[in-house]
Amino acid sequence: MLNLDVGRMRRSAVFALAQAVIVALIVPMAFWLSQNFEFFPRNLIPVWTRARLEDLLPTVQFMAGAAFFVFFFSQMFFGSTLPSTARRMAIEVYAFAVAVSAGSVAMFFFSMTVFDPELLLGVALLGVFVFCAGHAILANQSALTNARGLLSSFGSVIGEGAGLIIKFRPFPFALAAALLTTTPMFLAYKFKSDREFADAVTAFRMSMLPDLASDAKYTTVNAFPGLTFLQPMLLRFDPNDRNRAYVLERAGGFYTFDVRDPVNSKELMFDLSDEVQRIHLETGAQGFAFHPDYIYGQSSGKNDFFLYYTSLSDDAQTNYLVSMDLSQPTPEARVASKFNLIELGGQPNASHNGGYVEFGADGFLYFSIGDRLDYDNHQVVDRNLYGGIFRIDVDQAGGDISAPPPRQPYNSVTAGYYIPVDNPLVGTPDAVEEYYAWGLRNPFRFSFDDQGRIWAGEVGAATWEEVNLIVKGGNYQWPFAEGYLNTETPRPDPVPGIEVEPVFNYVHTAYDRAIIGGFVVRDARLSALNGRYVFGDNFSGNLFAIDGAGETVTESEIIGRVNQYGQRGLTSFAMSPVGEILVTTMGGRQRPEGDILKLVVDDGTIVVDETPDALEEAIVASAEIGFERFNDNCATCHGRDAVVTMIDLGYNMPDFTDPAYHATRSDDELREILKYGGGRLGVDVAMPPWELLLSDEEIESVVLYLRDQSGGEK
């Protein structure tokens, strides 16, 4: 038991300090290993941010700090002596595991340091080896020169460690320590797979970490109090009416309102939610634009509104660029006027679908689409319309201006437009001539400045977010380079197009990691921002500004921060006709709480709304929520396209979406399996219980979703 003898406390502190120093030395060695070897099964946690050299010192501090306290109490409880016996060394190994876990969790919640599971696993494995080697030194120095003796020392420590768990000696300390070591991996997985959890963690971090925007010159206020939307993605003003604004919601709703009386004038123009279907990660309605000839309520004799959205179902996904006639008298008639310009087919993939639509001064329609994680499209311009910015002539002028496309993209259908004759790939054999620029990963937003230059925010992968100046025929180097650095992906030979590096990039931190492109400010009420490119980060809510001259810059200024983060965060920027800089934020998934914010000078008297608490938001049971929870947590093993199998171990892993499976299970049985684990009813002993991770409403949502997939069979 704990002994508070002063002498023992001093000895314990000395031993704990020495062990903390050992941990501090282990971390940089593990960092080197993680940079040079891949020993973690990455398919368990898809794409995380890798630790960088600047993350090394804070990682050492968190790990060594946690190690000192854990080892101190270990010494006080088990005796402040050198761990010369195998049993005592096994206890120290468990204490080390607890220290690494505690340090990792503290780092996850209370720092901007990158949380890299590869590095954490390297620290754990290397630490176990070092401590076991320490036992060999203390117990039998000759073991270092005798392979059999060394293996014997390692084996005795491992054996004693197993005994501590099996026999619960001296108490369930060893079992508790072993379970605690799974916490960092669980947090990393949960953070990646559960957007609500990620939003809650992000909000907590933002409240605990230093506010980098605390000294900013600007803040945001609600531009239209009382006016809310369900996840607004984009705001635009009427090109011919300065008092009329339009908002696109992620689920497919499209509204207009008069800025002089926004709440009472809000009007639904159309609703495409039935076509958008599932909303997950980066799917849904993304961007829209008006033809330069558009006039509200007047027919131009052609479709003069253009919309980009995704349609996601369980077994297919189509990305659409469509045109519509908004002069039709009803929402239903406007939907009926829809004409599909581009239908990009493919397997379901909710990532990298970012897209934007904008008319250039040349009268052509420009649009962007992410790479949809389709690796076959990387650095090729003869396959499909992914990973680039594209330019088409929707007026089909013909002559010396544009011509019909010479071919259809792979697995896709296009119609109703021509290709400008000066597009960079016109005349290139087999090329998809719609390309204007390529080598992009996820260009979610772009804009034209007053000189006609295209500025794009490029959402990065593991390390860098980019601001790019888009040039005709430019190759922006994804995936063989990110930011200014080469990746491990080989460079194609030859590289198609003109290689272009970013104008600016910023490195991922614990919360800056998803750029939302903005625009170069001109004639704004906030005159100090004129001539600067303003953009933001969806994850952190930070707003930035850099010089808008177009030259490479290395520093940005944080000018403010919005009040919502992560999947609730900012989605677009807009300039009002009177020079106000506006920002849309998504808000929650289940109720209209997305805002249109206005950037204003922070004079110290403005109160910004608090961030909604994602943890307290009730989740109503629905098949849509069930789709998200099932695919986040269960589909890898129990979905139609399961990629994990344990048949070799004798485990039965049924397809929960199979109608034949549902024919033999009641709703109550499904709830019991999901809540208490597969072993409860003997369907899959490897399936864990989800009652601690999913609420009753979420479990009910999964049941509803599974019943939908099975045709409702019971």
N, C-alpha and C positions, 0 to 999 in steps of 0.2 A: 504494500500500500504506500501512498504518498508520504514521504518523510521530509519534514520541513526543517531539518537540522541545517544550520547556517553553513557549516563546513561542507556538507553534502551538496548544498545548493551551489556553492562556489565550484566544486569539482564538476558538477553537472553542467554548469555554465561553460567551463573550460572545454569539456568534452563536446558539448553541443556546438560551441564556436568552431572547434576543429572540424567537426562533421559538416557544418555549414560551409566552411571553406572548401571542403572536398566537393560538395554539391556545386559551389560556384565555379569550380574547375571543370566539373563534368559538363555543365551547360554549353560552353564554347566547343568542347569536343563533340558533343551531340549535334550542335549546329553545323559543324563541318561535315559530319556524317549525313545529316539531312539534306545538305546541299549537293552531296556527291552520290548518294545511294537512295534508292526508293525501296524501302522495306515495309511500307504501310499499304494495305489493300485499299486503294483509293476509291474503288467502286462502292465502298461502304459509306463514304462521305463525299458526295460529288463536289468537285472544284472548291477548294478553300484557298484563302490567300496565304502565300508562302511567307515565312519569316525572312526579314531582311537584316543586314548587318546592324542597322540602327535599332533594331528590336532586341539585339543581344544583351545590352547592358540592363534594360528594365526587366528582361526575363531572368537574368542572373539575380537581380535584386529581389524579385518576388520569390524565386525558388529558394535562394539562400536564406531570406528572411523567414519564410515558412519553415525551412529545415531547422533553423536555430530553435524556434519555439517548440516544434514537435520533438526534436531530439532532446531538448532540455527536459520536457515532461517525461520522455521515455527514460532518461537517466535517473530522474527523481523517483520514478515508480519502480523500475526494474533494478536500480542500483547503479551508482556512478562508477563503473569500472570499464576497463577495456573489454570489448566483446571478443574474448579469446575462445569461448566455447561456441560450438556450432549452433546450439539453441539460442544463445544470446545474440549471435550474429543474425540468425533468422528473425529475431525480434527487431533488430536494427534495420533489416531489409524492409520489414513491414512498416516501420516508422518512416523510412525513406519514401516508400510508396505513398504514405499518407501525406508527407511533406510535399511531394511533387503534385499530388492531386489538389491539396489545399492551395499551393502557390498558383497552380493553373487556374483554378476557379476564381481566386482573387484577381488574377491578371485579366480574366475574361470579363469580369464585371466592373473593375475599378481602374482600368487603364486603356489607353489607346493603342497598346502594343498588339501586334498581329497575333492571333491565336492560331498556331500552326500545329495540327495533330501530329504531323510527321516529326517535328522537333520534339514534342512532348514524349512521343513513343521512344525516340532516340535517347532522351534523358533517362527514361525509365529503364530501358534495356542496358544502357551503359552503366547506370548507377548500380543495378543488381550485380553486374559483372565486377565492378570495382569493389563493392562491399564484400562479395564472396572472395575476391582475391585478397582483400584485407584480412579475412579470417585465415586464409592460407598463410599469410605472413605472420600473424600473431600466434597461430596454433602450431605451425610447423614450418620454419623458415626454409628448410630443405625442400619443401614442396615446390618452391619456385624453380628449382632446377630438376625436379623430378616430375615428369608428366603424370605418372600414376598417382603420386602424392597430391598433385594439384587437382586432379579430377576427383580424388577421394575427398578433399576438402570441400570442393564445390558440391559434391553429392551429399555430404553430411549436412551442409547448410540447407539444401533443398529438401532433404528428408525431414529435418527438424521443422522447416517451414510448413510442410504438408501436415506434420503431426500436430502443429499448433491449431490448424483449422479443424482437422478431423476430431481431435480430442478436446477442443475448446479449452486449451491450456494457455495461459493461466486463467483466462476468461475469454469471452468471444471477441477479444481484441483482434486476433488475426483475421477472423471472418469479416468483421466490420471493416478492417483495413483493406482487405481484398475487394470488398464491394465498393468501398469509397474510390478505389482506383478507376472504376468505370465512369465516374462522374464527368471528367473532362470530355471523354468520348461521347457520352450521352448528350452533353450540352452542345458539342459541335454538330452532332447529327440532328438534334432537335432544332437547332438554330437554322440549319440548312433546309430542313424538311417541313417545318411548321411556321408559316408566315406570321400567324398571330403571336406565337411565342417569340419569334424574332423581333416583331414590332414592340412587344412588351419589354424585351431585354434592351432594345435600342433606346426606348424611352427612359428606362432606368439608368442606362449608361449616361444619357444626355443630362440627367438630373444630378448624377454623381461626379462626372468628370468636369475638369475645368472648361468653362464656357469660352471657346475661342472667339465667339462673336460678342462677348460682353463689352468690349471696347469699340464695337462697330459704330459707324456713324448713322446707320439706318436701322429701322425695325419695320415690321409689317403689321398692318391693321386690316380689318375686314373692309373690303372696298364696298360691299353691298350688304350691310347688316340685315339679317333675316332671310337672306337668299342662300339656300343650300342646294347641293346636288349629291347624287350617289356616285362617288368616285369620278369627279370631273377630270378629263384627260387634257382638254385643250379649250382655250378661249380665243375667239376672234371677233373683230368688229366688222360690221358691214362695210364693204369697200365704197359704198355710195351713200351711206347714212351714218353719220357720226354718233347717233344716239342709239343705234341698234347693235346688240351683242349676241353672240351665239356660243353655246357650250355643248361639247360632246362628252357624254358619259361613257365610262368603260364598258358597261353592259350593252350599249347600243342606243341609249336614249339621246335625243338631240333636241335642244331647247333654244328658244330665242327670248329676249326680254328687252325692254326699253330702259336705258340706264337712268332715266328721270323718275321712273316708278318701277324698280326692278321686281319687287315682290308681287305686286298685283298684275304686272304685265307678263310674267313668265308663262310661256306657251310651249307645249310639246309640238315639235315639227314632225317628228317621226320616231318610231321605236323599232330597232332591229334586233332586240334581245333574243327573239326566237331563232334568228339566223346566227347570231354570235354564239349562242349555246353556252358552253362552259367558260367560266372565268378562272384562270389559274396562272400564277406567275406572271408572264408577260403577254398574255393573250387578251383579246377584246378589241374594242374600237380604239384606234390610236391617233388618227389625224384626219383633217379635212381642209379643203380649200375651195374658194369661190372663183369661178371664171372671171376675168377682168370685166366682162360685160354683164355680170349678175346685178339685178335690181330686185329688191325684196318685193314679192307679190306680183311681179311682172314676168310673163313668159318671153323667153328669147327664141322660142322655136326649137330649142335643143336643151339637153341636160347641161346645166351649168354649175352643178355642185358635185364635188369629188370627195370620196371617202375611202379610207383604208381601214380594214378591220380583219380579224381572224374569225374563223368558224371552227370550233374545236368540239369533237365528239370523242367517244371512247376509242374508236378505231381509225379515225381519220382526222385530218386537219386541212383546211384550205385557207390561204391568205388571199383576200380580195382587194382589188382596187376597182371601185364602181363609180358611176355617175348617176345623178338623180335630178329630177325637175321639182324644185321646191315651190314653184308657182302653183302646183296642184292644190286643190281646195282642202284636202283632209290628210291627216297622217297616213292613212291607209293608201290613198291615191299616190302620195309621194313615194311610199315604199314600192308600189306597183310600177312606178316609172323607172325603177332601178335597172341600170344596164351594166353588165359585168365587162369591164375592160380587161382585167387580168384575174385569172383564177390559178393560183399556185397550189398544186396538190402535194401531198406527202403524208408521211406517218405523223401521228400526234407528237408534238414537241412544244412545250409551253415556254421554252427559253428562246431568247434572242429573236423576238418577233417585232422589236421596236420599229416603228415606221412613221413617216411624216410626209405631208403633201404640201406643195407650194408652187405657185406660178412665178416664173422668172420674168424679168423685164423684156425678154425676147418672146414672150407669149407662150412658151412651152411649159408643160407641166413636169416638175421635178418631184420625185418621190424616193424615199429610202426604205430599205428592208434589211433587217439583220440576217445573220447567216443561218439561223434556226438550228444551230449545232449540227448542220449537215456538212460533214467534213469533205464529202465528195465535191462540194462547190468551192472549197478554199483555193484561191489563186488560179481559178479557171474562169474563162469568160465565154465558154461555148456550151454551157449546160443549162443554167437556170438563173432566175432573177433574185438571187440572195447575196447578202454581204456587200451591198453597194448602194450608190446613188444613181438613179436612172432618169432619163429625159425622153419625153414623148410629145408628139403633136396631136392633141385631142381635137383640133379643128380640121385635121386632115387636109392641109392646104395644098399639098402636092407640088408639082412643078419643080422649081429649083430650091424649094424650101424643105420638103419632106417626101418620103416614099413609104409604101407599105413594108411591114417587116418581112424579111426574106424567109424567116423560119419561126416555128413555135418553140418556146422553151421546153425542156424536158418535163414530162408529167404535168403539163400545164396547158391552159387555153387562154389566148389573148384575142381581142377584137376591138374595133372601133377607134383605132388611132394609127398614126403614121410615125416613122422614125425621122427626126431631123437629119438632113443630109450631112451636117457637119458633126454628128456624134462621132466619138473617137474610134469606134470599131466598125463604122460603115465601110463595107467592102472587104472586111477581113473574113476569110473563109471560115464558115461554120460558127462565127461569133454570134452571140446574142446582142444585137446592135442597140438595144435599149440602154445598155451601160453608159454612164457618163464618167463614173469613177468606181473603183473596186478595191478589194483588199481591206474591207471594213468588217468589223465584228458585230456591232449593234449600234448603228448611228441613229439614236432615238429621236433627236431633234436637230434641225439645221435651219439656217436663216440667211437671207441676203442682206448685205450692208448697202450703203448708199453708193458704193462704187461697183455694185454687182457681184462682189465676192461672196462665196458661200462659206459660212462658218458652221461647223458640225461638232456636236458633242458625241464622242465615241466611247461607249460604255466598255470598260476594260475587263480583263479576265482575272488574273491572279495578283497583279501588282500595280498597274498604271491605268489612270483615266486620262483621256486625251481631248484636246481641242485641236481640230484640224481645219486648215483652209483647203477647201475642195477645189481642185483644178481638173479641167477636162483631160481624161486619160490618166489621171493620177492613180497610183497604186499605194495604198496606205499600210501595206506590209503585214497585215494579219494573215496567217498566224505565225509567220517566221520572225516577226519582231513586234514588240509591244512597248509603247513609249519610245525611248531612244535606244532600247537594248534588244539584242537578238534573243529569241527563245530557243528551246531545244528542237523546234521544228525545222527541218532542212529548208534552205532557201531554194525555190524552184530555179531551174536553169532551162531557158532564160526566164527572167522575171517579166511578166507582161506589164506593159505600161511604164509610166514614169514614177519611180519611187519617191514618196513624199513623207517627210517626218513631221511630227506634230509641231504646231506653233507653241503649244504649252502642254505639259502633263503634270499630274500630281499623283503622289504615291498613295496607295491604300493605307488607311489606318483602321482602328477598330470600328470607326463609323463613317469616314469619308471613303466611299467606294462605288458610287453609281451616279455618274455625271448626267445632268440634264442641260442640254445646250440652250443657250439664250440668244441674244442679239447684240450688235453694236449699237449703243445708245446714241440717238440724235434728237436734239430739240426736246429733251425731257425737262420736266419741272425741276428735277434734281440735276441742276446744271453741272455739278461737280462730276457726274458720271458721263457726261457727253464725251463721245469719242472712245469710250471704254466698252469692252465686251463683257457683258454681265451674264453669268450662268450660275448653276447651283448643283447641289448633290442631293439626290433623292433620299439617300440613306440617312444622312446627318441633318438635312435641312439647311445646311450652310449655304449662303449666297456669296459669290465671289465676283471680282472684277479684275480684268487684266487690260493692258493697253490694246486698243483696237486698230493699231497701224498695220498689223499683219506681219510684223517681224517676230522672230522667236523671242519669247520671254521666259524667265526662270522663276519669277515670283508672282503670286497673286495676293490680293487683299480680301480678307473676309469683311464684307460690307453689312452683313446682317444674317438673320436666321429665321426660317419660318417655324411655326409651332407644331408641326406634325412631321414624323420621321418614318423611314423605312417604307413599307408598302402603304403607309398612310401619307407619305410625303409629297413633295412638290413634283408636278408633272409637266409644267410648261410655263413659258414666259410670254407676255404680250405687252405691247405699247398701246395705250388708249389714244383716241384722237386728240385728247387735250394734254398728252405728254406724261401720263402716269405710267409707271412700271408696275405691271400686274403679274401675279403668280397664282397658278391653280394648285391646290393640294387635294389629295384623294379622300382623306378621311377613312371611315370604316367601310366594311364590305356589306353590312346588313342594313344600314340606315343612312339617309342622306345627311352627311355632316361634312362633306367636302366644301371647301371655301374658295372664294376668289379674294386674294389678299392684295394689298397695295403697299408698295415700298415708300416709307416716309422718313423724314429726318427724326432721329431719336433725341428728343430734348429732355429725356429723363422723366417725363410725366405720363408716357403712354403705357398702358397695361395691356400686355399681350395675352390672349386666351391661353389657358393651360392645355397641354396635350391631353387628348382623351386617353383614359386608362384602358388599354386593350384587355387587361386581365379582368376588368369588371364588366365588360360588355357581354351581355347575354347572347348566346348563340341559339337561334331558333332551329329546330330540326328541319332539315331540307335535304333533298337528294343532291343539290349542288354542293352543300357543305360536305356531305358524305363522299362525294367524288374527290374533293380535295383531301379529306382525312384518309380515305382508303388509299389513294395514290401516294400520299406522303408516308404512310406507315405500314401498309399491308401489301400493296400490289407487287412489290419486288418478289415476294414469295407466293402470294395467293391470287395474283391477277392473271388475266388471260395470256399475257406475254411475260410471265414470271422468268426472271433471269437467275434466280437462286434455287438450287435444288439440294435436298439432303436425302435423296433416295438411297444413296450409297451407305448412309448411316442407319437405314431402316425406318426413316420417318416418312409418314404420308403427308404430303403438302397439297391439299386439294385446291382447285380453282374455285374461289368463292363466287365467281360470276357465272359459273356453269349452271344452266337450268336443272341438269340432272342432280347436282348437289342440293339445290334448293328444294327439289321435290321431296327430299327426306328430312328437311330441317324446318322447324317452326321458327317464328320470329323470336320467341323466348329463347330457343336454343342458340340462335345467332347472337342475341344479346349476351348470353352467358359465355359463349366462346370468345367474343370480343372483349368482354369485361374481365374474365378470369383466366383466359388463356386456353389454347387448344387442348392441353392435357386434361382439362376439366371433363370433356366429353370424349376424349380419346381420338380426336380428329387430327391432331398434330402436336406432339409433345414439345416440339421446338418453338411453337408459337407463344410469345410472352403475353401476360395479361396487360390490357391497356387501360384499366380503370383509373390508374394514377396519372395517365397522360391525356385521356379523353374524357370530357364531361359526359353525363348521361345524354344530354342533347346531341353531342357529337356522335356518340355510339348509335343513338337512334337515327341520326342522319346517315350513317354508314349502312345501317339496315335498310333504310329507304332506298338508298342508291343501289345496293346489291339486288334488292327486289326489282328495281327498274331494269337492271341488266338481265335478270332471269325471266323477264316477261311476267313478273308478279307471281311465279309459281311458289307454292308452299308445300 
